[in-house]
Amino acid sequence: MTEPTRVTWRESIRSGGSGGSGGNGVEVADNLPAIVGVRNSKEAAGPVLRSVAAPGRPWSPV
């Protein structure tokens, strides 16, 4: 994505948790301009799905 220090991952609400309660292990990084990252928290070093966020519109998975 970009420099790892600039990416902040949080557990997705749709993952079944809020604040690290387990769930399905989906994390979202939405603190980068125009990019949203999605990864499996159980495999944090694994692949990352990147999506372009439209300016002024909330991002939502399809």
Long-range contacts (C-beta under 8 A, 24 or more apart in sequence): 1-29, 1-32, 1-35, 1-37, 1-48, 1-50, 2-32, 2-35, 6-31, 6-32, 7-31, 7-32, 7-37, 9-37, 9-39, 9-41, 9-44, 11-41, 12-38, 14-61, 15-41, 30-59
